[in-house]
Amino acid sequence: MNLDFELFCIFFIFKSKEECEYLIKLAKPYMAKSTVVDSKTGQSKDSRVRTSSGMFLKRGRDKIIRNIEKRIADFLLFL
């Protein structure tokens, strides 16, 4: 995947700066450090090398989220 295609994907799904800012504001309080799976126990554990964080939104949470979800679905059908 090249940068032009990646930018197209982003602009197709997030049509406005306000939508991006809305998602960031919505997610920020719930962000949690990502973990890895311990190969011996199968349990999640912290890792010094994993630096990402994330969270999950409830599907269809509100109108803005539903609109973004619709564009993602339409885009995936386009591919």
Secondary structure as UniProt FT lines:
FT   HELIX           3..13
FT   HELIX           17..27
FT   HELIX           28..30
FT   STRAND          32..33
FT   STRAND          36..37
FT   TURN            39..41
FT   STRAND          44..45
FT   STRAND          53..54
FT   TURN            59..60
FT   HELIX           63..78
//
